Every structure is written in structure tokens, then in C-alpha cells.
């Protein structure tokens, strides 16, 4: 299926590894021009080369930290400058440190909220108005299954990503008439560096995990012409691990 995004310009935050890398590879394979960011230049360069080898789309590597609102907005601005504008935005960031209510001090919450909520707000503020003006845009944020089913030991992530989901749903309603769709994808357990940091090797060996490239293909579809009437959706991609009916 041709997704109709050849030549579209995409910014994928934290695209040098994990699920962001999977999304960037899928977009490039569909012919999109992709900008990714990360903090490790060597890893960024390697990721850009891998993304560029996947299809007709090219990739620009931008050294940026999206852990603060200013850094997040700066990445979007740099990506728009490098690509001549933006049509697609994939907000994404690593997760905050694990912890419980008891073990996590109040002082730890602002940094987590900056990382997983305010960075999303800042990226959208930097990208969406121009999408509205051109009457075409796609925002597909990578959040977490924890929004639907809070995960133990991840109270900071659970809290911040739930706020991001509420923001994205509200934004989707406000820009639906402008040709801009806003959705989020909620990964369960996929084999990524983040998961390998959170769980011991013996537990990882027994876990059923998804593939980051498969996940990226879903992101690419939500950016497609065919998905033009799909907005305000929070799609869980979890291999069936979510137990709720709604």
C-alpha cells in the first residue's frame, strides 16, 4: 500500500534508538524526509545511516535534548529549518527513572513532567500552527500503555504520560477542521534499550515482546493519506497485554 507520504517532511524526536528509530525507519521507507534527534552524536550518525538505507527518504541527524520544553521546541525548529518545513511530527522521549509513591520524592516530578508532558506540548506548539496554515499535518505521539493500565514502579511515567494524552486529545479536537490529525500510540513491551534497562536479563528472557520496526509501521500508517479521518485516537500496541474492555 502506498501511504501517500513520499516527500513529506517528518521530525521524529528521540529517533536514534528504540521505538523512535523504528518510526523513523518506517517513514523513510515510505519516502518521507526525516529529521531525528538524540544526545549521542555517534549513535545519531549510525541511526541516520540506517534510516537512510531503508528507502527513498533521506535523514538528517540533529543533536538535541528534548527533556526540556526549550530543547523540545528547539529540535522542531531545527528540523523545520533542515527540511524546509514540517508535515509530520512524532513527539517522543525516554522515560523518567523508575520508582514508587514511597520511593519517589516530590522534587522528582517536575523533571518527569518536563520530559514526558511539557516536551510534547512544546513540540506541538512549535509545529502545529504551520501545519494548520498549510492545511495538512500529522502528529503521532509515542506515549505508553501505562496511560491505560498504570505500570508498577513507574509512577513518574504513569503520571506525566497521562497528562500528555489529555493534551493531545484536546489538541486533536481543536485542529480537526484544519487538515491536521493528532493521535498517540501506546506501546506495551517492545525490545528496546529502555526495556533492557528496566528489567533483569532473566525476566527479559521470559517476556513476550514486540518489535520496534513493526511498531514504526503503525506510526507510519497514522501519518498516511488513508488515515486522514483518524484523529484523537489513543492506540495501544501491546500484543494483547491490556486487559480492559475500553
C-alpha atoms as one frame of an Amber mdcrd trajectory, in Angstrom:
protein
   0.000   0.000   0.000   1.295   3.436  -0.930   0.743   5.650   2.115   0.932
   8.833   0.074   3.657  10.488   2.153   6.538  10.482  -0.319   8.341  13.804
   0.062   6.553  14.688   3.297   8.829  16.187   5.963   8.907  14.438   9.331
  10.512  15.229  12.688  10.909  12.184  14.941  12.075  13.033  18.447  14.459
  10.632  20.177  14.775   8.797  16.877  18.285   7.444  17.337  17.153   4.214
  19.045  14.181   2.196  20.197  10.655   2.984  19.103  11.610   6.384  17.699
  14.139   4.723  15.429  11.513   2.210  14.311   9.142   5.059  13.427  11.837
   6.996  11.563  12.823   3.946   9.507   9.205   3.270   8.555   8.621   6.872
   7.470  11.817   6.934   5.408  10.850   3.651   3.766   7.658   5.385   2.607
   9.687   8.179   1.037   9.428  10.794   3.782  12.286  13.183   4.527  13.132
  12.577   8.177  14.917  14.529  10.906  15.780  12.717  14.126  17.368  13.867
  17.353  19.385  12.456  20.210  22.224  13.403  22.524  24.898  10.910  21.423
  26.389  12.060  18.112  27.911   8.687  17.200  24.618   6.897  17.782  22.760
   9.630  15.896  25.032   9.272  12.875  24.662   5.480  12.892  20.876   5.756
  13.153  20.725   8.300  10.314  22.726   5.972   8.085  20.423   3.058   8.934
  17.297   5.135   8.317  18.611   6.401   5.018  19.299   2.855   3.850  15.668
   1.797   4.331  14.130   3.596   1.395  13.984   6.673  -0.803  13.646   9.140
   2.095  16.727  10.839   3.481  17.567  11.508   7.133  19.043  14.494   8.968
  20.588  13.942  12.414  20.189  16.797  14.927  21.964  16.756  18.276  19.269
  17.907  20.695  17.862  17.088  24.123  14.049  17.066  24.234  13.991  16.658
  28.009  13.032  20.309  28.475  10.398  22.414  26.707  13.081  24.681  25.241
  15.099  21.732  23.958  11.991  20.102  22.501  10.906  23.246  20.665  14.475
  23.799  19.518  14.548  20.372  17.896  11.348  21.075  15.971  12.649  24.439
  14.792  15.947  22.891  13.690  14.136  20.074  11.874  11.883  22.539  10.048
  14.911  24.576   9.004  16.761  21.485   7.759  13.801  20.071   5.832  12.180
  23.291   4.631   9.132  22.872   6.867   7.289  20.046   8.621   4.303  17.916
   7.704   4.705  15.148  10.302   5.682  15.312  13.969   6.388  12.285  16.163
   6.791  13.538  19.756   8.803  11.043  21.766  11.234  10.953  24.673  12.871
   8.492  27.007  11.238   7.612  30.296  11.971   9.065  33.738  13.611   6.972
  36.479  11.566   4.107  37.934  10.083   4.421  41.389   7.011   4.051  43.593
   4.939   6.573  45.533   7.020   5.807  48.611  10.425   5.979  46.948   9.833
   8.977  44.671  10.283  12.448  46.200   8.066  15.337  45.208  11.133  17.053
  43.756  11.418  14.342  41.061   8.063  15.132  39.448   8.815  18.406  37.626
  11.655  16.883  35.564   9.460  13.907  34.632   6.619  16.207  33.621   9.021
  18.268  31.506  10.305  15.094  29.836   7.035  13.338  29.048   4.378  16.089
  29.068   5.805  19.558  28.538   8.143  18.370  25.786   5.075  17.152  23.863
   3.303  20.479  24.409   6.370  22.426  23.281   6.901  20.332  20.141   3.273
  20.725  19.139   3.318  24.479  19.786   6.362  24.724  17.518   4.998  22.531
  14.699   1.207  22.556  14.570   0.438  26.210  13.637   2.356  25.862  10.366
   0.535  22.587   9.685  -2.755  24.396  10.177  -1.707  27.094   7.728  -0.780
  24.554   5.042  -3.977  22.560   5.773  -2.124  19.258   6.175  -0.346  17.743
   9.122   0.104  14.622  11.191   1.058  14.367  14.862   1.623  10.858  16.223
   2.995  10.903  19.757   4.673   7.882  21.311   3.415   7.554  24.888   2.883
   4.323  26.847   0.376   1.621  27.661   0.730   2.944  31.217  -1.815   5.615
  30.274  -4.492   2.911  30.162  -3.034   0.482  32.675  -0.549   2.094  35.107
   2.631   0.093  35.491   4.242  -0.775  38.816   7.480   1.007  39.697   6.820
   3.704  37.046   4.807   6.314  38.923   6.569   9.245  37.233   5.960   7.937
  33.722   2.372   6.945  34.531   1.613  10.450  35.778   3.302  12.519  33.074
   2.148  10.468  30.083  -1.473  10.568  31.234  -1.254  14.364  31.125   0.254
  14.253  27.647  -2.626  12.080  26.450  -5.199  14.581  27.715  -3.339  17.407
  25.965  -3.170  15.501  22.669  -6.857  14.588  22.743  -7.783  18.219  23.341
  -5.481  19.404  20.555  -6.985  16.853  18.155 -10.447  18.314  18.689  -9.223
  21.875  18.139  -7.374  21.275  14.851  -9.520  18.559  13.271 -11.034  21.043
  10.820  -7.632  22.261   9.641  -6.443  19.082   7.947  -4.265  18.140  10.937
  -4.692  14.828  12.735  -3.377  14.204  16.256  -3.073  10.674  17.612  -0.977
   8.794  20.132   0.392   5.275  20.138   0.738   3.454  23.439   3.420   0.775
  23.340   3.422  -2.171  25.661   6.662  -4.116  25.997   8.921  -3.926  22.952
  12.570  -4.928  22.814  14.310  -1.571  23.186  17.241  -0.231  25.238  14.729
   1.290  27.699  13.127  -2.089  28.428  16.539  -3.700  28.802  17.380  -1.082
  31.434  14.169  -1.624  33.395  14.132  -5.426  33.637  16.776  -8.001  34.599
  18.034 -10.390  31.928  16.308 -13.456  33.393  12.939 -11.674  33.358  13.500
 -10.389  29.819  14.113 -13.952  28.623  10.584 -14.964  29.614   8.761 -11.846
  28.373   6.766 -11.648  25.160   7.954  -8.513  23.394   7.078  -6.602  20.262
   9.418  -5.446  17.506  10.265  -1.747  17.160  10.110  -1.898  13.359   6.578
  -3.319  13.428   5.615  -0.566  15.849   7.089   2.008  13.464   4.907   0.733
  10.625   1.799   1.572  12.662   3.108   5.085  13.257   3.709   5.481   9.518
   0.149   4.386   8.712  -1.290   7.000  11.086   0.706   9.576   9.110  -0.762
   8.400   5.812  -3.314   9.881   3.468  -5.547   6.898   4.211  -5.643   7.872
   7.906  -6.897  11.401   7.184 -10.139  10.786   9.128  -8.452   9.121  12.108
  -7.770  11.626  14.865  -7.990  11.846  18.647  -7.137   8.140  18.892  -5.017
   6.542  21.607  -3.946   3.248  20.050  -2.413   0.610  22.271   0.174  -1.606
  20.572   0.859  -4.219  23.170   0.372  -7.767  21.873  -2.891  -8.054  23.818
  -1.478  -7.364  27.277  -4.005  -4.619  28.083  -6.850  -6.304  29.963  -9.581
  -3.661  29.809 -12.604  -3.701  27.512 -12.485   0.048  26.723
